[in-house]
Amino acid sequence: MNTLTLPEAILCLENALGAASGHLDDDLVAAGQNLLVKVRGRRAEGTEHTVVAFAGATGSGKSSLMNAVVGEKLAHVTARRPTTSSALAVTGVPVTALTRWLGIEQTATSTNLPSTGNSQLVLVDLPDIDSTEYAHRRVAKDVLARADLIVWVVDPQKYADSVWHDDYLSEYRRHGATNLVAFNQTDRLGPHELPDVLSHMEELFALESFEGRVIPTSALTGRGIRELQEAIGHVHDSKQAAVRRLAADLRSQAESIAKAVESEDGTVQVPEPLAAFTHVSDAVLASSGSNQLADAAAVSYRERGKRRVDWVGTAWLHSGADPLGGDLSVEEKVAPQERQLAIARASVHRYSSEAAANLPRRWRRDVVTDSEKSAGDLARQSASLVADVNLGQKNPFWWYLALIFQWLMGAVALAGLAWLIVLWVSAAFHIQFPEPPALGPVALPTVLLGVGLAAGLLGALIGRALLARGARRASERVHAGVGRELTKAAESQVLVPLRQEIDAYGGFVENIHAVQGLRV
């Protein structure tokens, strides 16, 4: 993906959170949504302004250091703030909307800070980050979350303090462009001690993957004050501090989401295309009773046909039961629904589990569960499709022709037999009776009897062959009809929703990768 702008990254994160909602940890999604509210709020206040927050533990000298950076002691403000219990914002000219958005009520102005109509530098003195008062720490955290640049003020006694490292630095370790570390009160260290302490602190930073420039300072001697002023001024002059901070927050949030995916055995990778769905639809088809129904349709076709195409003398002997006759419904004649449900669910479970292999546990479970539910609906749908399929129970027209032919041949044979009986009786009782006509050496009554019997039997053999062929076609038609409808239903009810879910995860992954690569 090409380099993103900040608005594009906001949209990407919003889309990713929308896709993850209900599938990932609710607190994580809520944190991302809160970040979007903050990002949009900060942009609404104007990103040309630069909010610099001075954060430090009790006794680190952050207020004195900020006064030194400003070049003004702000004594009248300090008199009203005997302890750092609330945040103080110092600006060149009042920027009420911005300070209100920051949640800061106490403000002061200084002529030493640069200010123009569209660019303001706002320095903020925060409450102690290790205060025993929860409200003080809450104020500090809230402002830090909205600041553009953070000056972490530490002293030789507390630079390794766990409160600072665990509760604060860990959250901002990837915000390199928005971190400055003022190692204050260097006047308390000897010339040979400072390098060792700085080296140790940088080792701690490296272990924690914390990124930030370190500037040794002393509000008492003035050491590093100019360097700190220039660093802040450089950030402010670029007019990119707010955008970089917001970008860093977006990247950090994307990384948190990616880690959450990996912690649930997921991978932040676009899933492979879905495998062929044929074996799933085949399994559903096999469990639908279509094979049993197709066989029944073939038997029904043969049994009904025999009564019409067989020789008239034996057709009445056929008493084979019609498997599709009787009072039972079609559903009652095929596989039970519970069996269909079990087979369909098992097949869909395997298929959807393989398709969702990249997804984190909860997301994967949701996708598989939805697919199995669709499989249950499909199993019930299959029973309806089996019931509605054309079973071919309408008698074909040629059966009636065959029946007429058999009756006609039966009548011919019966006429010849009756004629022969009359001739036999007349001869036995010496009754004068005309000689029957002959076809060559064979008398016509005998010809009629022979032709009627032979043609009827031949017609029956041909009819049986045609019945076998028709029965096969009836079976194939029923099987194909159920298969076609079930395949369409399986694709619409299982495959399409599953593909949408997998594509949604693919889009989620692409959005997360895009935000992780955000650079401004």
Summary of the structure (lengths in Angstrom):
residues: 520
radius of gyration: 45.5
end to end distance: 14.8
largest distance: 160.6
contacts: 1695
relative contact order: 0.11
helix: 63%
strand: 8%
